[in-house]
Amino acid sequence: MRFVAWVTNREIIRVQCAKMDPSDMFFSPQLKAGETSRQPAEWIQLMQKPWVVVLFDEIDKLSPECFDRLHSLFDGGRSVFDPQIWSFKAHKDAVFLGTRNSYEKMTNPITSRGTIILMNPPWEVNEAFKVSKYTNLPYFEKMDFAEFQRQYSRFTWATRTTDPNEKVVASIFENIRWLVRTLNMLRAKQKSENYDDKFEYELSYRDAEQIFLRYNRNPWTSFRDKVKEVLIPKVRAVVLSVEDKDLQEKIADGVIENNF
C-alpha cells in the first residue's frame, strides 16, 4: 500500500479495522471547556482532502454495524454520516482500498461496489522456493531465488503455451503452488481453538519431499491423490481414538479438496 501511495504521489491514511467498534472507528470524544463533545474520527476528516488513499486494513474484521455505516461511503454519495451530529463527503479524488487475510464472505453492498484483487503474499514465494528444493528435480537444484521468483510469477499465472517443455514446467510450478497453500492452511488450523477445526499433525518439508517422490515416479497420476496418500495416514497416526482419527482426516481432506 505504501507503494501505491508512492507511485501515485498520494497521502495514505490507514484505518486499523481489527477489533474496532463504531465508537472507535467513526468518532472520538474531545474535551473542550470541561465538556465532552463527539467529533468525527481523523480519517473521516482527512478523506475530504484531495489525492489521499484511505486504507481499511483487515476490513473483513469489522463488525456488522461498522459495515452498515460504510455502505453510504461506497455508493454514489461517497459520504459518512452520523444522524445526530454530522455528515462528511469524501473528496472526489479520494481512493478507498481494503485488505483482508481471509476468504470469508463480506457484506454484498461492500463487495458489489468494489473490485477484489487476489495478491500473492511474499511469504508464499519464499515458501514455494524452499519446497522446490524438496522436489528431487534437477531443474530446481541450482536455481537461485531470483530466477525462481521470476519463473514462479510467469508460470503460476501463465497464459496458455503450446511449448511441451513449458507445459511440464508450468505444471510443476502449479503443484508447488497448491501444495504450499495446502500446507499453510493446515498450519493455520494448528492454532485453532475450536476442537472440530484444530489440526494436530506437525507438518515438515519432509512431507513435501515424500509427496514429490511418489508423484515423480508416475507424473500422470493425480498430484492431489499423492498429497492425500502421504498426509492422511500421518494425520491419523498422531491421535489415539477412532473418532479423533476420523476428525483429523476430515480436516486434512477438506483443506486438500478446497485447494486442489
RAQUIDA-V44018 format. One record per run of one state. SS is the DSSP state (helix for helix, strand for strand, loop for the rest). FROM is the first residue (numbers start at 1). LEN is the number of residues. If there is no record, write none. Layout:
ss->[SS,SS]
from->[FROM,FROM]
len->[LEN,LEN]
This chain:
ss->[loop,helix,loop,strand,loop,helix,loop,strand,loop,strand,loop,helix,loop,strand,loop,helix,loop,helix,loop,strand,loop,strand,loop,strand,loop,helix,loop,helix,loop,helix,loop,helix,loop,helix,loop,helix,loop,helix,loop,helix,loop,helix,loop]
from->[1,2,8,11,17,22,26,27,33,35,41,42,47,52,58,59,62,64,71,79,83,86,90,95,99,108,112,122,133,138,142,145,157,164,190,195,198,205,218,223,238,242,260]
len->[1,6,3,6,5,4,1,6,2,6,1,5,5,6,1,3,2,7,8,4,3,4,5,4,9,4,10,11,5,4,3,12,7,26,5,3,7,13,5,15,4,18,1]
